[in-house]
Amino acid sequence: MDAGGQLPEEIPYLIAPVMRGDAEVVFGSDFLAGSSVEPGSIRLLNRIANLAGSSMSSAVCGTKTTDIMARFKAFPMDALREIDFMGDSFAYEPELRF
């Protein structure tokens, strides 16, 4: 389990759409129904910042984003090789969205 409460046993559900070719990328979310995140485990200010970022990402990308800082992400390796990452630390997180 990571610090955000996401469980390793959820990984097969995350990668399945990519493996089947049904999706080019899949992001986990702490805020969808059925999430394993415990109520109250995310501070209100962090939740508000995440909501604002997720809303902006949804508007810019044209897809619904519920957790811009999702810890679990699934990509085909080819897609990752094509990204020209500009950051050298956790700055890559937002780069993966856009």
Residue frames relative to the residue before (quaternion, step in Angstrom):
aa qw qx qy qz dx dy dz
M 1.0000 0.0000 0.0000 0.0000 0.00 0.00 0.00
D 0.3200 -0.7346 0.5550 0.2234 3.58 -0.95 0.77
A 0.7369 -0.4440 0.2801 0.4260 3.56 -1.29 0.15
G 0.6740 0.4968 -0.2964 0.4594 3.58 1.16 -0.47
G 0.5878 -0.6137 0.3613 0.3838 3.57 1.24 0.04
Q 0.4892 0.6435 -0.4589 0.3688 3.61 1.19 0.13
L 0.3264 -0.7929 0.4970 0.1332 3.52 -0.83 1.01
P 0.5533 -0.6307 0.4272 0.3370 3.61 -0.95 0.81
E 0.6354 0.5436 -0.3525 0.4202 3.61 1.01 -0.61
E 0.5737 0.5739 -0.3797 0.4442 3.61 1.29 -0.10
I 0.4848 0.7081 -0.4166 0.3001 3.59 1.21 -0.40
P 0.6435 0.5182 -0.3644 0.4296 3.69 0.81 -0.74
Y 0.6447 0.5095 -0.3239 0.4689 3.60 1.04 -0.70
L 0.6416 0.5360 -0.3091 0.4533 3.56 1.10 -0.72
I 0.7638 0.3970 -0.2151 0.4613 3.58 0.80 -0.97
A 0.4930 0.7020 -0.4216 0.2941 3.62 1.14 -0.47
P 0.6852 0.4716 -0.3302 0.4463 3.68 0.74 -0.82
V 0.6321 0.5095 -0.3326 0.4798 3.61 1.08 -0.66
M 0.6683 0.5125 -0.2990 0.4488 3.58 0.89 -0.93
R 0.6870 0.4647 -0.2749 0.4863 3.60 1.07 -0.76
G 0.4736 -0.6692 0.4448 0.3607 3.58 1.22 -0.36
D 0.4625 0.6935 -0.4339 0.3419 3.60 1.26 0.28
A 0.7899 0.1388 -0.0663 0.5937 3.59 1.22 -0.39
E 0.4310 -0.6885 0.5204 0.2636 3.56 -1.15 0.66
V 0.7832 0.0040 0.0234 0.6213 3.56 1.20 -0.59
V 0.0783 -0.7732 0.6279 0.0428 3.56 -1.14 0.68
F 0.1416 -0.7761 0.6115 0.0600 3.57 -0.95 0.95
G 0.4180 -0.6644 0.5554 0.2746 3.55 -1.04 0.77
S 0.1312 -0.7859 0.5964 0.0967 3.58 -1.28 0.15
D 0.3806 -0.7117 0.5496 0.2156 3.53 -1.05 0.87
F 0.7420 0.4754 -0.1999 0.4282 3.56 1.21 -0.42
L 0.5311 0.5954 -0.4349 0.4175 3.60 1.19 0.29
A 0.6345 -0.5101 0.4060 0.4153 3.55 -1.22 0.47
G 0.7763 0.3130 -0.2519 0.4857 3.57 -0.94 0.88
S 0.4059 0.7124 -0.4776 0.3157 3.58 1.27 0.05
S 0.4492 -0.6998 0.4924 0.2572 3.54 -1.13 0.68
V 0.4605 0.6876 -0.4494 0.3364 3.60 1.26 0.04
E 0.4147 -0.7201 0.5042 0.2352 3.53 -0.89 0.96
P 0.5490 -0.6112 0.4495 0.3508 3.60 -0.96 0.79
G 0.8055 0.2635 -0.2130 0.4861 3.56 -0.96 0.92
S 0.5411 0.6476 -0.4016 0.3557 3.61 1.24 -0.09
I 0.7040 0.3625 -0.2488 0.5577 3.60 1.25 -0.23
R 0.4438 -0.7125 0.4745 0.2648 3.56 -0.69 1.11
L 0.6382 -0.5711 0.3692 0.3609 3.55 -1.11 0.77
L 0.6639 0.5021 -0.3177 0.4540 3.61 0.86 -0.88
N 0.6415 0.5085 -0.3206 0.4766 3.60 1.01 -0.77
R 0.6480 0.5179 -0.3166 0.4601 3.57 0.98 -0.83
I 0.6491 0.5102 -0.3184 0.4659 3.60 0.97 -0.86
A 0.6537 0.5031 -0.3116 0.4717 3.61 0.93 -0.87
N 0.6513 0.5051 -0.3126 0.4723 3.58 0.98 -0.83
L 0.6404 0.5249 -0.3217 0.4592 3.59 0.98 -0.84
A 0.6552 0.5034 -0.3143 0.4674 3.60 0.95 -0.86
G 0.6787 0.4845 -0.2879 0.4710 3.59 0.90 -0.91
S 0.6489 0.5158 -0.3125 0.4639 3.56 1.01 -0.81
S 0.6372 0.5211 -0.3219 0.4678 3.58 1.03 -0.78
M 0.6516 0.5027 -0.3105 0.4756 3.58 0.98 -0.86
S 0.6430 0.5179 -0.3159 0.4674 3.58 0.95 -0.86
S 0.6344 0.5305 -0.3277 0.4569 3.59 0.96 -0.85
A 0.6827 0.4901 -0.2869 0.4598 3.58 0.90 -0.95
V 0.7022 0.4743 -0.2727 0.4557 3.60 0.85 -0.95
C 0.7682 0.3906 -0.1932 0.4690 3.57 0.87 -0.97
G 0.4078 -0.7378 0.4585 0.2814 3.59 1.20 -0.33
T 0.6609 0.4104 -0.3234 0.5387 3.59 1.21 0.49
K 0.5328 -0.6334 0.4491 0.3366 3.56 -1.10 0.61
T 0.0633 -0.7715 0.6331 -0.0029 3.54 -0.85 1.10
T 0.1469 -0.8192 0.5497 0.0718 3.60 -0.70 1.01
D 0.7986 0.1180 -0.0512 0.5879 3.60 1.22 -0.35
I 0.2140 -0.8315 0.5002 0.1121 3.57 0.15 1.30
M 0.7382 0.3740 -0.2269 0.5136 3.59 1.13 -0.51
A 0.1543 0.8168 -0.5371 0.1433 3.57 1.12 0.63
R 0.4156 -0.7317 0.4875 0.2329 3.55 -0.89 0.91
F 0.7406 0.3465 -0.2127 0.5350 3.60 1.03 -0.72
K 0.0528 0.7707 -0.6298 0.0804 3.54 -0.94 1.03
A 0.1241 -0.7840 0.6030 0.0801 3.58 -1.09 0.66
F 0.0364 0.7780 -0.6220 0.0810 3.54 -0.85 1.12
P 0.4709 -0.5847 0.5409 0.3792 3.57 -1.19 0.34
M 0.6002 -0.5875 0.3960 0.3711 3.61 -1.01 0.68
D 0.6013 0.5714 -0.3641 0.4236 3.60 1.03 -0.72
A 0.6536 0.5145 -0.3170 0.4556 3.58 0.96 -0.83
L 0.6619 0.5044 -0.3131 0.4576 3.60 0.92 -0.83
R 0.6431 0.5315 -0.3281 0.4430 3.59 1.02 -0.73
E 0.6743 0.5109 -0.2886 0.4485 3.59 1.16 -0.58
I 0.5889 0.5794 -0.3770 0.4187 3.62 1.19 -0.30
D 0.2381 -0.7465 0.6067 0.1340 3.55 -0.90 0.99
F 0.1878 -0.8231 0.5286 0.0888 3.57 0.11 1.30
M 0.2767 -0.7741 0.5526 0.1376 3.55 -0.91 0.96
G 0.6939 0.4555 -0.2676 0.4892 3.60 1.09 -0.66
D 0.2587 -0.7695 0.5611 0.1617 3.54 -1.24 0.40
S 0.6863 0.3550 -0.2863 0.5666 3.57 1.22 0.45
F 0.7942 -0.2475 0.1842 0.5236 3.59 -0.98 -0.72
A 0.4057 0.7083 -0.4739 0.3303 3.60 1.26 0.17
Y 0.5463 0.6198 -0.4038 0.3928 3.60 1.20 -0.34
E 0.5105 0.6768 -0.4192 0.3250 3.63 1.13 -0.54
P 0.7261 0.3945 -0.2729 0.4926 3.65 0.65 -0.94
E 0.5791 0.5907 -0.3781 0.4157 3.61 1.10 -0.60
L 0.6288 0.5466 -0.3373 0.4382 3.59 1.03 -0.70
R 0.6359 0.5453 -0.3222 0.4410 3.58 1.13 -0.57
F 0.7960 0.3116 -0.1332 0.5014 3.52 0.91 -0.95
